[in-house]
Amino acid sequence: MQKNIPLVVPEVNSEALDGHENIIANPNCSTMQMVLALKPLHDEYKIKRVVVSTYQAVSGAGKEAMDELFDQTQMYLKNYHSRDKSNKIESKNFTKQIAFNLIPHIDTFDKDGYTKEELKMTNETKKILDEKIEVTATCVRVPVRTGHSESINIEFEKSYDLESIIKILDNAPGCKVIDERKDGGYITPLEAENDYTTYISRIRKDNTNPKAINIWVVSDNLLKGAALNTVQIAECLMKKL
């Protein structure tokens, strides 16, 4: 968040690389996939407020966290089918059991009750897109191996056309809309794994606010959320030489 250090998602704000001082920051993985969807919408309709809830895979906490999910799952199933219930599941990388559970707590708590992860989404989005956008987040760790999912409510400054929103999102760099209003007509984190694309589904009007929409965004947090974005930054720098 240092002012002289660019925070970059190449599809969104590659111009921030101009005049860098040899240090460039990668945003938080959850922020990254969200701003990919927000950027083209903000350009067209001007976003006023964003309310986001994340469903973040254990891979975001590292290999040991992934191993713990697998180990806890095996132990839980073994205990479930056994008369011996003495094998208690202990958490090493999480504050509570992650197998067959979810944890509304990622990173440390701030004095106001928000976690560092939630504050990252707020502060980074404002730095990357627009300081005027209001952002509030709830970040949740879920028992998914890889791939972060987000439920995002977006309020615009003016009225919008839903068909235009869908077209804008489907043409957004790095994004693809999969939004069929039928069973399975959406993308889940399992389907997004090992894929560079950020998927957008469940695009619909907010029936309580004529200037707002709801969307579902899924992306592989190890690819676009980390490795791919870094490579794309390097490619942008090479083009500027």
Order of alpha helices (4+ residues) and beta strands (2+ residues): alpha-alpha-beta-alpha-alpha-beta-beta-alpha-beta-alpha-beta-beta-alpha
